Amino acid sequence: MVEGPVQVEVFVLRMRAGQPELAGPCGPDPWYIELDAQDDPVEVVSRLSRNLMGEPILVHSTSWRRARGAVVLSFVVVNSDHQASHLAGIPISRAELARSEATSAAKTIAAAQVLEHGLRHLAWLAKEDPVVIATLNDDWKRVLADYRPEPFRNLV
């Protein structure tokens, strides 16, 4: 059990002319949702995404951390190319990962670093997870091929 507030931080992704974009209810910024104790985070993110933007292609939790006075669960939501086209979006750029110590978290973690981690996580799933392999189209697989997961880098 987790006591105290839990929030989800959602990065909404779409493809525009073969390039990935951030484009969700908060435009290119992360979308934050506070959860009640009984809420299932995946169900809430899926339902709210569907209600606001239409059926998502993929909803996946990529990480968690303590921030914003809560436990924050980070998600990526992948929408289809034409979905919610009225929402403002910006191209996704690369970022350095937030680096931690072997036994402690990074001192600061920027949204761009959380997104970079999430995309590296998706890149791994796009090669290893049968559901993600079957779900993401060739444009996403091409974009994600440039992302390389780096598990336990600081321990090597």
Summary of the structure (lengths in Angstrom):
residues: 156
radius of gyration: 15.3
end to end distance: 32.4
largest distance: 45.0
contacts: 440
relative contact order: 0.19
helix: 30%
strand: 28%
